[in-house]
Amino acid sequence: MRILLFLLLSLAFGACKTTQNTTAECTETGTVKNLQGLDGCDLIINTGDGRAFIPTDASLEKFALEDSQQIRFGYKLRDDLMGICMAGQIVELTCVEQLGDNLPIKKECFDVSQPQQAPWLKEAIVKHETAEIYKYPYRTDGWAYLLKGKIVYLYDCQGTLLCKQSPDKAEECLKKVMPGEKGTLIWRKEYQKQ
């Protein structure tokens, strides 16, 4: 009889926990992107702060995700799973809700060849005492801009800081750009002789 009571209580607590996790964990927002053109990649979820998540196959079977869909979601990291897609962290989705039309306006993604085309980039040049700027394809979406000076800064195309390192550790920042890509120099400070 005790065993039966224990099993019933365990099931009851387990059911409550599942319900809470499904609703309470749905706190992140993001945009679904189709990366099938990259080796081993399928759909990923980009957040506004530069993070990217790769849903497990089981998650994609459970939730119908589509390219460009804006969602609210919850997840559990799956460090026990490995894949060849290097665009983000592998996660198991715990809940997904499609967001309606009342979404905040997404900041414009700048693909620039001159810093004057993006106000945030002009400001960053002065703020960081930049000597050179290189443009790279970004792993998850658009472009990334590497500003070299006394310190190296990596920004995404919307002006969000992704990485800050000393020049001798710039490779750490470059792990966030598309693997194997060479940066394109788009700006160099002109040093004036005095």
N, C-alpha and C positions, 0 to 999 in steps of 0.2 A: 504494500500500500504506500509506503514512504517513497519508494522508487517511482511509482506512478505519479504521486504528488510532485516530486522533484522534476520529473519530465514535463508535466503540465506547466509548472511555474517557469521552467527554462524556455518552453515554447512561447509562453505569454510575454516574457521579457524580450525574447528575440524578435517577436513580431513588433513590439513597440519600438525597439531600437531601429529596425529596418524602416519603419514609417518615418521616424525622426530624421534618420540619415538622408532619406530621399528628399525631404522638403528642406531641412535645415542646412544641408550642405550646398544647396543650389545658390551660391553666393557670388560666383565669378561671372563676368560677362566677356564675350569674345565673338569673333567672326570666323566662320568656317571657311577654309581655303582649300582648293584642290591642287595638290602638288604631285599629281601623277606623272608629271614630266621628269621628276627627280627619281634617282634609283631607289627603289624600295619604299617610296612614299605614296600615300593616298590622300586622305583628308586630314587636315590638321586644324587646330583651333588657335587663333592668335588673340592675345589679350591686348588691351590698349597700352600696357606698360612694357611691351617688348618680349613677353614670355610666349612660348608656343608649346602646345600639347598635342601628342599623337594618340588618338583614341585606339584602344585595343580592337581587334576584329570583333570580339564579343560585344563591345560597346556599339560598334557600327551596325551590328545585327539588331541590337535592342532599340536603338534610337535612330530615326531616319534623319541623317544630316545631309545637307546640300551645300554646294559651293555658294559663297557669299551670304549664307544665312547668319543672322545675328541672333545669338542665344545667351541665355543665362544657364550656367551649368555648375555641377559639383563633380569632384573627382577624387580618386584615390591613386597615389603614385604607385606604379608597378615596377620597382627596381629589379624584380625577379625576372622580368621579360626583357629580351633584347631584340633589336631590329637593325636593319642597315640604313634606314632613314635617319639622318642626323639633324632633322629640322626642329627637334624639340624633345620633351620628356614623354615617355610612354605612360599613359594613365588609363584607368578604368573609370568610365563615366558613371556617376551614381544618380544623376538626374540631369535632365535637359528640358528647358522651356524656351520656346521661340519668343523673341522680343517683338513687340508690336511696332507701329509706325511712330510712336512718340519717343524715338531714340535721340540721344544727343548727336549733334552733327559731328561727324568724324573729321578730324583735322586733315588738311590737304597734305598729300604725300608729294614732296618736292623731288623731281628728277632734274637736278641742275648741272650745268656745265660751268657756271660762273656764280660765285657766292652772292652777287648782287640780286640774283633771282629769288633768294630765300631770306627774308628778314632775320630769322633766327640764326642763320649761318653767318650773316654779316656781324651780328652781335657776338657770336661765339669766337670769331676771329680776333676781335679786340679783347674780349674777356680772357681768352686763354693764351694771348700773345702767340698766335699761330704763325708758323713759318711755311707750312705746306698743307694742302688738303688733297686726299685721295678718295675716289669714289669706288665702291665695291657693290656687287649684287648682294643683297641681304638675304640670309637664309630663309626667312619666313615671308617677307613681303617687301617689294620695292628695292630701295637702295640704302646703303650705309655710307657714312662719310667719316673718314679717319683724319683728324686734325693733329698734325705733328708740331710740336714746339718743345718747351722744357718738360711738358707732360703730354702724353698721347691721350686723346679723347675720341671715342667712337659714338656717333649719333645715328639714329635711324632717320628715315626720310621726312619724318614729322618733327624732328628736332628734339626727340627724347634721348637723353644720355643713356647709352648702353654699357659703356665701359670707360674706366679711367685708369691709366697705368704709367709707370715711368717708361722712358723710351727703350730701355733694355728689356722690358717685358711687354712690348707692343704685341708680340705673338699671342698673348692671352686675349687681347681684344679681337684679334683677327680670327679667333676660333668661332666668333659669332657671324662671320660673313660666309658666303658660299664657298665651300671647300675647293681649293685649287685655283681660285680666281686671282688674277693679278689686278691690283688697284690701278686706276687711271688717275694720273695727276691732273687736277682741274684748276689748281691755284697755287701760286708760290709768291711769297712776299718779296717785293722788290727792295733790296737793300740799297740805300742811297749813300754815296760817298760824301764824307763831310770835309 
